[in-house]
Amino acid sequence: MSPMWGLLLLLVLFLIGLPVAFSLGVSAVFIMFCSGGIKWATISGQMVAGINSFTILAVPLFLLTGNLMNKCGVTDRLFKFAKSLVGWMPGGLGHVNVLASFIFAGMSGTAIADASGLGRIEIKAMEDAGYDKDFSCAVTAASSTLGPIIPPSMPLVVYGTISGASVGALFIAGVIPGVIMALLMMLLVFAVAKRRNYPREKFLSGREFLHACKEGFLPCLTPVIILLGIYTGLFTPTESAAIAVVYAAFLGLFVYKEITVRELGEVIKQTISDSVGLCALVATSNLFGTSLVKARIPQIIMSSVMGDIDNEIVFMLIVVGILLLVGMFMETVSAIAILTPIIVPIATSLGVSLVHLGVVVVLTLMIGVLSPPFGVVLFAVNRVGEIPMGRLIRALIPWFVILLVGLLIVALVPQTCTWLPALANLGV
């Protein structure tokens, strides 16, 4: 029996609702059976190797940082800080929405945390100021995609662990694409605000501005500490995650005093629960990748699907197309766990930078989670914004266009992802 049937088995198991980690493990064992027999020592060894990594420790630590920041009331402070910086522009609260998401991304690292945490504050503030509900919800949903691009990023950590790419380089690589996407979104906000005559916020007095900066300064130091530490080589991504946890706990317990010791324990328990599922996914993904390589499935796919393509640009466009489709139906980390072992060997053979590929993969999947029928961000904004799904999807159409333009810039110009890591001698 052909090992290729293992991919069909994976699809069937996923469609009938089995957990992705279980589906990957069963499919990997099936592929190994079809390509020369099962060695149980190899199975256990590869699963352990997948999570026996210093890098993977960053996953629960960054999750804990985001959970702590959400718990200690950072979102309201960040919104006021962003408002003091860009609220005076036409469509001020739309720009505030994008900038607050950009900053919050450096703490939570996930789109769903942004849409759920900041979304409620942003949508209410915009509606109270006279913005249409459709526009308020659309800009909130679109800007939440910045979460997994701006470091720290859970999807980038998982991709780096599975692919072998430097997580530090991936973190630094996400900065310029994140800025590009944020600027494009702010450009669209400006255009819509001019056409619909949306209000701008009043200029703050010097005293008000300084107060907003004081409130937002300490939370904003989180991504700065992480990036500067990695960029200067002072500490690794995992060490930066540990420092971020200590800093977030310090803010919650002693500065803002909005977390008790009991609540800290509850946050830690929730983080452990979330981390176990992610680690199981990474472990079985490593086994799945090993089985694919042994069965030469990436080479078979390359010769049959890619044909004689030896052009990086064409390859990236094909990857973007496939990932946009996959992102509509599958959660981001699961998609990365399944597809990374397949596309990385092909990318390596074509000379594509794994750092560039990683940023493109995550950015593309982020656009996918905005898309019907199963986009998780759609459901989050639908819930917090109390807007019918059909209206939200229609309102998002111009945002899809802007996001795709930004994605194509990043996908077709590798230097947007590789320049900063190369400058920091992190390797690309």
Secondary structure per residue as TSV (DSSP state, phi and psi in degrees):
chain	resnum	aa	ss	phi	psi
A	1	M	-	360.0	138.8
A	2	S	-	-71.1	136.8
A	3	P	T	-60.6	-21.2
A	4	M	T	-60.4	-24.1
A	5	W	H	-63.0	-20.1
A	6	G	H	-62.8	-33.4
A	7	L	H	-69.1	-38.2
A	8	L	H	-66.1	-40.3
A	9	L	H	-60.3	-42.1
A	10	L	H	-58.9	-44.7
A	11	L	H	-62.5	-44.3
A	12	V	H	-63.1	-46.6
A	13	L	H	-61.1	-39.2
A	14	F	H	-66.9	-43.1
A	15	L	H	-67.6	-29.9
A	16	I	T	-83.4	-0.4
A	17	G	T	97.7	11.4
A	18	L	-	-72.8	150.6
A	19	P	-	-55.7	143.9
A	20	V	H	-61.4	-40.8
A	21	A	H	-60.6	-43.7
A	22	F	H	-64.4	-43.0
A	23	S	H	-61.4	-42.5
A	24	L	H	-63.3	-43.5
A	25	G	H	-63.9	-46.9
A	26	V	H	-63.0	-43.2
A	27	S	H	-64.7	-38.4
A	28	A	H	-63.5	-44.4
A	29	V	H	-62.9	-40.8
A	30	F	H	-62.5	-44.6
A	31	I	H	-63.0	-41.3
A	32	M	H	-64.3	-39.1
A	33	F	H	-61.9	-40.9
A	34	C	H	-76.4	-16.5
A	35	S	T	-114.1	27.1
A	36	G	T	132.1	7.3
A	37	G	-	105.5	159.6
A	38	I	-	-99.1	130.6
A	39	K	-	-116.5	108.2
A	40	W	H	-63.5	-31.6
A	41	A	H	-64.2	-37.0
A	42	T	H	-65.7	-41.3
A	43	I	H	-60.6	-53.0
A	44	S	H	-65.5	-38.7
A	45	G	H	-62.9	-43.2
A	46	Q	H	-70.0	-34.6
A	47	M	H	-67.9	-42.5
A	48	V	H	-65.1	-41.2
A	49	A	H	-61.3	-31.3
A	50	G	H	-64.4	-32.5
A	51	I	H	-112.9	-5.2
A	52	N	-	-83.5	66.0
A	53	S	-	-141.1	136.4
A	54	F	T	-61.8	-33.9
A	55	T	G	-64.0	-40.5
A	56	I	G	-66.5	-18.6
A	57	L	G	-61.9	-23.2
A	58	A	H	-65.8	-26.3
A	59	V	H	-61.1	-58.7
A	60	P	H	-65.0	-30.3
A	61	L	H	-69.2	-43.3
A	62	F	H	-69.5	-35.4
A	63	L	H	-60.5	-43.2
A	64	L	H	-65.0	-39.0
A	65	T	H	-59.4	-48.6
A	66	G	H	-61.8	-42.2
A	67	N	H	-64.6	-39.1
A	68	L	H	-66.4	-42.2
A	69	M	H	-63.4	-40.0
A	70	N	H	-63.4	-37.1
A	71	K	H	-74.7	-28.6
A	72	C	T	-97.7	22.1
A	73	G	T	73.5	28.8
A	74	V	H	-71.8	-31.0
A	75	T	H	-59.7	-44.3
A	76	D	H	-65.4	-40.2
A	77	R	H	-64.7	-40.8
A	78	L	H	-65.2	-40.0
A	79	F	H	-62.2	-44.1
A	80	K	H	-65.8	-37.1
A	81	F	H	-65.6	-46.7
A	82	A	H	-62.8	-36.6
A	83	K	H	-63.0	-36.8
A	84	S	H	-69.2	-24.0
A	85	L	H	-88.2	-43.9
A	86	V	H	-127.3	4.0
A	87	G	T	-63.1	-23.2
A	88	W	T	-74.7	-12.1
A	89	M	S	-76.5	157.5
A	90	P	T	-55.8	130.3
A	91	G	T	71.8	36.2
A	92	G	H	-47.4	-47.8
A	93	L	H	-70.2	-23.6
A	94	G	H	-65.8	-43.8
A	95	H	H	-65.2	-38.5
A	96	V	H	-60.8	-41.7
A	97	N	H	-56.5	-49.2
A	98	V	H	-65.6	-47.5
A	99	L	H	-65.2	-40.5
A	100	A	H	-63.0	-39.4
A	101	S	H	-64.9	-39.3
A	102	F	H	-61.1	-44.6
A	103	I	H	-71.2	-44.4
A	104	F	H	-64.1	-27.9
A	105	A	H	-58.9	-32.6
A	106	G	H	-74.4	2.6
A	107	M	H	-119.7	-43.1
A	108	S	H	-92.4	-40.1
A	109	G	-	73.2	8.8
A	110	T	-	-135.1	148.7
A	111	A	H	-72.5	-38.4
A	112	I	H	-68.2	-34.3
A	113	A	H	-66.1	-39.1
A	114	D	H	-64.5	-51.9
A	115	A	H	-61.7	-38.3
A	116	S	H	-82.7	-41.7
A	117	G	H	-75.6	-60.7
A	118	L	H	-76.9	-29.4
A	119	G	H	-54.3	-44.6
A	120	R	H	-61.4	-43.2
A	121	I	H	-67.3	-45.6
A	122	E	H	-65.1	-47.1
A	123	I	H	-64.3	-44.3
A	124	K	H	-62.4	-44.5
A	125	A	H	-62.7	-40.9
A	126	M	H	-68.9	-41.9
A	127	E	H	-65.0	-40.7
A	128	D	H	-62.7	-28.5
A	129	A	T	-88.0	-0.7
A	130	G	T	102.0	10.6
A	131	Y	-	-80.8	148.2
A	132	D	-	-62.3	143.9
A	133	K	H	-59.9	-40.9
A	134	D	H	-58.3	-48.3
A	135	F	H	-66.0	-42.4
A	136	S	H	-60.4	-44.7
A	137	C	H	-71.1	-37.4
A	138	A	H	-66.3	-45.5
A	139	V	H	-67.1	-33.5
A	140	T	H	-65.1	-45.4
A	141	A	H	-64.8	-46.2
A	142	A	H	-65.0	-43.6
A	143	S	H	-70.1	-21.4
A	144	S	G	-66.9	-19.0
A	145	T	G	-68.2	-12.4
A	146	L	G	-69.8	-23.2
A	147	G	T	-50.3	-53.8
A	148	P	T	-80.7	-0.7
A	149	I	T	-95.9	-41.4
A	150	I	S	-79.2	129.4
A	151	P	S	-67.2	147.4
A	152	P	S	-79.6	150.3
A	153	S	-	-135.4	119.6
A	154	M	H	-60.4	-48.5
A	155	P	H	-59.6	-37.3
A	156	L	H	-68.9	-35.4
A	157	V	H	-64.1	-44.7
A	158	V	H	-64.7	-44.9
A	159	Y	H	-60.1	-45.5
A	160	G	H	-62.9	-39.4
A	161	T	H	-64.5	-42.7
A	162	I	H	-75.1	-40.9
A	163	S	H	-85.7	-21.9
A	164	G	-	89.2	1.0
A	165	A	-	-71.8	151.8
A	166	S	-	-66.7	122.1
A	167	V	H	-66.8	-36.7
A	168	G	H	-60.4	-43.9
A	169	A	H	-64.5	-39.0
A	170	L	H	-63.8	-41.0
A	171	F	H	-61.2	-49.6
A	172	I	H	-64.5	-36.7
A	173	A	H	-64.8	-25.8
A	174	G	T	-77.4	-11.1
A	175	V	H	-67.4	-54.2
A	176	I	H	-64.2	-46.6
A	177	P	H	-57.1	-37.8
A	178	G	H	-63.1	-41.2
A	179	V	H	-65.2	-42.5
A	180	I	H	-59.0	-47.9
A	181	M	H	-64.2	-41.1
A	182	A	H	-64.4	-42.7
A	183	L	H	-65.4	-39.8
A	184	L	H	-63.8	-40.5
A	185	M	H	-66.6	-39.7
A	186	M	H	-67.4	-32.1
A	187	L	H	-63.9	-41.8
A	188	L	H	-67.1	-41.0
A	189	V	H	-57.4	-45.4
A	190	F	H	-59.7	-45.8
A	191	A	H	-64.5	-45.1
A	192	V	H	-66.4	-40.7
A	193	A	H	-63.5	-39.2
A	194	K	H	-65.1	-42.0
A	195	R	H	-70.3	-38.1
A	196	R	H	-97.7	0.2
A	197	N	T	58.8	45.8
A	198	Y	-	-70.6	151.2
A	199	P	-	-75.2	162.2
A	200	R	-	-116.0	153.8
A	201	E	-	-77.7	154.6
A	202	K	-	-71.4	151.9
A	203	F	-	-64.3	137.4
A	204	L	-	-81.5	150.8
A	205	S	-	-70.0	165.2
A	206	G	H	-57.4	-40.8
A	207	R	H	-65.1	-43.7
A	208	E	H	-65.2	-41.0
A	209	F	H	-63.5	-44.9
A	210	L	H	-64.3	-37.0
A	211	H	H	-65.0	-43.0
A	212	A	H	-63.9	-40.6
A	213	C	H	-64.9	-39.7
A	214	K	H	-62.9	-42.2
A	215	E	H	-66.8	-37.1
A	216	G	H	-91.6	-11.6
A	217	F	H	-63.7	-50.3
A	218	L	H	-63.8	-46.2
A	219	P	H	-60.7	-36.4
A	220	C	H	-68.3	-17.0
A	221	L	H	-70.5	-20.0
A	222	T	H	-57.4	-58.4
A	223	P	H	-65.6	-29.8
A	224	V	H	-64.2	-45.0
A	225	I	H	-60.2	-45.4
A	226	I	H	-61.7	-51.0
A	227	L	H	-68.4	-44.4
A	228	L	H	-64.1	-39.8
A	229	G	H	-62.1	-44.5
A	230	I	H	-69.5	-44.3
A	231	Y	H	-62.6	-40.6
A	232	T	H	-86.2	-7.1
A	233	G	T	81.3	11.6
A	234	L	S	-67.4	-35.3
A	235	F	S	-153.1	162.0
A	236	T	-	-80.6	168.6
A	237	P	H	-56.1	-37.9
A	238	T	H	-68.1	-42.3
A	239	E	H	-64.9	-36.8
A	240	S	H	-64.9	-34.7
A	241	A	H	-64.7	-41.3
A	242	A	H	-64.3	-41.6
A	243	I	H	-64.0	-40.1
A	244	A	H	-63.3	-37.9
A	245	V	H	-63.0	-47.6
A	246	V	H	-60.9	-41.8
A	247	Y	H	-66.0	-44.2
A	248	A	H	-64.2	-41.1
A	249	A	H	-65.2	-38.9
A	250	F	H	-61.6	-44.1
A	251	L	I	-62.0	-46.7
A	252	G	I	-68.6	-39.1
A	253	L	I	-85.2	-39.7
A	254	F	I	-114.5	-29.7
A	255	V	I	-89.6	-59.7
A	256	Y	S	-88.2	-21.8
A	257	K	-	54.3	42.6
A	258	E	-	-108.6	3.5
A	259	I	-	-126.2	131.4
A	260	T	-	-92.8	168.1
A	261	V	H	-61.7	-38.4
A	262	R	H	-62.0	-45.1
A	263	E	H	-66.1	-33.9
A	264	L	H	-60.7	-42.1
A	265	G	H	-62.5	-39.1
A	266	E	H	-65.9	-39.6
A	267	V	H	-63.9	-41.2
A	268	I	H	-64.4	-42.6
A	269	K	H	-61.9	-42.2
A	270	Q	H	-63.9	-39.2
A	271	T	H	-65.3	-41.6
A	272	I	H	-61.0	-43.8
A	273	S	H	-59.6	-44.2
A	274	D	H	-67.0	-37.2
A	275	S	H	-70.5	-34.7
A	276	V	H	-59.0	-44.9
A	277	G	H	-62.7	-41.0
A	278	L	H	-65.1	-42.0
A	279	C	H	-66.2	-38.2
A	280	A	H	-61.7	-39.0
A	281	L	H	-64.0	-44.3
A	282	V	H	-66.3	-40.3
A	283	A	H	-62.1	-49.3
A	284	T	H	-72.4	-27.8
A	285	S	H	-65.9	-37.9
A	286	N	H	-64.8	-41.4
A	287	L	H	-63.5	-42.7
A	288	F	H	-60.8	-44.3
A	289	G	H	-62.3	-41.4
A	290	T	H	-62.7	-42.0
A	291	S	H	-66.5	-36.0
A	292	L	H	-64.3	-44.9
A	293	V	H	-64.0	-42.7
A	294	K	H	-62.1	-37.8
A	295	A	T	-86.6	-0.2
A	296	R	T	58.9	31.7
A	297	I	H	-67.1	-40.6
A	298	P	H	-57.7	-38.8
A	299	Q	H	-67.3	-37.6
A	300	I	H	-65.2	-44.2
A	301	I	H	-63.1	-42.0
A	302	M	I	-62.2	-42.8
A	303	S	I	-73.7	-31.3
A	304	S	I	-90.8	-38.9
A	305	V	I	-92.5	-46.5
A	306	M	I	-79.6	-20.8
A	307	G	T	63.7	-131.0
A	308	D	T	-96.7	20.8
A	309	I	-	-65.8	123.3
A	310	D	-	-130.0	24.0
A	311	N	-	-110.4	126.4
A	312	E	H	-60.5	-39.2
A	313	I	H	-64.8	-45.9
A	314	V	H	-63.2	-41.6
A	315	F	H	-59.5	-46.1
A	316	M	H	-63.8	-38.6
A	317	L	H	-65.2	-39.2
A	318	I	H	-65.0	-44.4
A	319	V	H	-60.5	-44.4
A	320	V	H	-59.8	-45.2
A	321	G	H	-61.0	-44.8
A	322	I	H	-65.4	-43.8
A	323	L	H	-69.2	-34.0
A	324	L	H	-60.6	-41.3
A	325	L	H	-67.6	-46.6
A	326	V	H	-62.8	-40.4
A	327	G	H	-62.4	-22.3
A	328	M	T	-70.8	-22.1
A	329	F	T	-117.8	-13.4
A	330	M	S	-133.0	143.8
A	331	E	-	-64.0	147.4
A	332	T	H	-58.1	-53.4
A	333	V	H	-63.7	-37.4
A	334	S	H	-63.0	-43.2
A	335	A	H	-62.7	-40.7
A	336	I	H	-63.6	-43.3
A	337	A	H	-62.5	-35.6
A	338	I	H	-81.0	-44.0
A	339	L	H	-89.2	-28.0
A	340	T	H	-57.2	-46.2
A	341	P	H	-62.1	-21.7
A	342	I	H	-84.8	-45.5
A	343	I	H	-86.9	-24.3
A	344	V	H	-63.6	-46.0
A	345	P	H	-60.4	-36.3
A	346	I	H	-66.8	-44.9
A	347	A	H	-61.6	-41.6
A	348	T	H	-62.0	-41.1
A	349	S	H	-66.5	-24.6
A	350	L	H	-93.6	-2.6
A	351	G	T	80.0	19.2
A	352	V	-	-77.6	135.1
A	353	S	-	-63.7	127.5
A	354	L	H	-68.7	-25.8
A	355	V	H	-69.7	-47.4
A	356	H	H	-60.2	-45.7
A	357	L	H	-59.8	-42.2
A	358	G	H	-61.4	-43.9
A	359	V	H	-64.9	-41.7
A	360	V	H	-64.7	-42.3
A	361	V	H	-58.6	-50.0
A	362	V	H	-66.7	-43.3
A	363	L	H	-63.1	-40.9
A	364	T	H	-65.4	-44.5
A	365	L	H	-65.2	-30.0
A	366	M	H	-65.4	-37.3
A	367	I	H	-67.6	-35.0
A	368	G	H	-61.9	-37.4
A	369	V	T	-74.1	-5.6
A	370	L	T	-89.9	-9.6
A	371	S	S	-98.6	144.7
A	372	P	T	-69.8	156.8
A	373	P	T	-94.0	-15.4
A	374	F	T	-120.6	20.3
A	375	G	-	-60.3	118.9
A	376	V	H	-67.0	-32.2
A	377	V	H	-67.8	-35.8
A	378	L	H	-55.7	-47.4
A	379	F	H	-68.1	-36.3
A	380	A	H	-64.2	-46.9
A	381	V	H	-71.7	-35.9
A	382	N	H	-56.8	-37.8
A	383	R	H	-77.4	-52.0
A	384	V	H	-73.2	-27.8
A	385	G	H	-92.4	-9.1
A	386	E	T	50.0	54.3
A	387	I	-	-123.7	138.0
A	388	P	-	-57.7	142.8
A	389	M	H	-59.3	-41.0
A	390	G	H	-61.0	-42.8
A	391	R	H	-63.9	-41.0
A	392	L	H	-64.1	-43.4
A	393	I	H	-63.9	-42.6
A	394	R	H	-63.0	-40.7
A	395	A	H	-66.8	-24.0
A	396	L	H	-83.2	-10.7
A	397	I	H	-54.1	-51.2
A	398	P	H	-63.3	-28.4
A	399	W	H	-71.5	-35.2
A	400	F	H	-59.5	-42.2
A	401	V	H	-60.7	-48.1
A	402	I	H	-62.4	-44.2
A	403	L	H	-63.8	-39.0
A	404	L	H	-67.9	-37.2
A	405	V	H	-60.9	-47.2
A	406	G	H	-62.0	-41.5
A	407	L	H	-60.7	-44.0
A	408	L	H	-64.9	-38.3
A	409	I	H	-59.6	-47.2
A	410	V	H	-67.3	-41.7
A	411	A	H	-68.5	-37.1
A	412	L	H	-94.3	-10.2
A	413	V	-	-121.6	88.5
A	414	P	T	-57.0	-28.0
A	415	Q	H	-62.3	-22.7
A	416	T	H	-62.0	-26.1
A	417	C	H	-105.0	-27.3
A	418	T	H	-98.7	-17.3
A	419	W	H	-65.3	-51.6
A	420	L	H	-63.9	-46.0
A	421	P	H	-60.3	-38.3
A	422	A	H	-64.9	-38.4
A	423	L	H	-63.5	-33.8
A	424	A	T	-89.8	5.0
A	425	N	T	56.7	39.4
A	426	L	-	-93.9	-10.9
A	427	G	-	85.2	136.0
A	428	V	-	-127.9	360.0
